[in-house]
Amino acid sequence: MMGNSTDLFLDRTKSILNFFAMWRSFEKPIPLKVYMAFIMTTQYLFLIFEIIYIVNVWGDMAEVSEASILLFTQASVCYKITSFISKTNNFVILLGLIESEIFSAQTELHEKILILKARKIKRLCMFFLVNAVTTCSLWAVIPLLDISSKMLPFKIWMPASTGESPHYELGYLYQMITIYISAFLFIGVDSVPLSMIMFGCAQLEIIMDKIGKVKSRPLDQQPMQRQAVLNSNYELLVECVRRYQSVVRFIELTEKTYHANIFFQLSGSVLIICNIGFRIAIVDSNSLQFYSMLTYLVTMLSQLFQYCWCGHELTIRGEELRETLYQSPWHEQDIRFRKVLIITMERMKRPIIFKAGHYIPLSRPTFVAILRCSYSYFAVLNRVRNE
């Protein structure tokens, strides 16, 4: 038997957020809360230093575009962490729903469905994490290739001159430690809504499996035996409807809790991808900086794709469930079964769509639309630069 669903879907996320004292932050003792505040301070200071630098170089398109890449990313990290901590109560409610009796696996097939969905989302998140860590590592290596220049990994304002030791070494360590923390916090916070969306997909597949067990009415049996089958089918349908209603409420609470985070990310992705493309067009294609920008682009695209892919999967599974209900032997059931089926299918005409900001649906067309929008902005920037 598998462990609980929280560990199955969120064990890696729990480890990351526990390391930074942000998993159920309100339950932490005071020393860990101080540690969490310290982590938050490093992230916000980095953002403030970025803003100050951009103000100082305003007017230089190349410098502003290079600094803006990290500015949007860091702003997204700070917003997501703050929002995640402020909505811990909803997060705890969602964890309780995951472990509730209505979502329990009743057969080995149900366990297999949950395990497969958990593996899928973990692989997607691991791909994003590997790319993020690779990008950070490339950023760390670039200054080391020419130590004599005393160049820091990122162009941000620093409160002290970094031209001499030990200020340079301290500045280098601060920037790299902060950016690695940002990468892990990104994957930790993002994994929560993604895992919950995939958990909803798994529950819809479990409902489809249970609907497939609705039996045809046997005509060669005694009336009492036929009635027993009809009663069993009706109870099975009612159980499936209750589970479906719980899935809808679960997804609605997940959207209510994290829709702003995702909207902020999708909006920022347009600017980030656009600026990365602009930087790639500027830097030498044989330089290490070019490859660092390329891996950064892959990281942002993978993050954007996993949101849209998970949301699309949720909508598709909801549509497949409606088709499964219609394909069941409903015409052989009694009037109670048919009434519940009609009401349920009418409800399912409104698809399950996870929306960022309660406005942007997470779907594959949305992914393509964001890429097109990013390319349009890139084309404008590139034309201005050439002129």
Helices and strands as residue ranges (DSSP letters): H 5-19, G 25-27, H 30-56, H 61-86, H 88-98, G 101-103, H 108-144, G 147-149, H 167-211, H 223-282, H 288-327, G 330-332, H 335-347, E 355-356, E 360-361, H 364-386
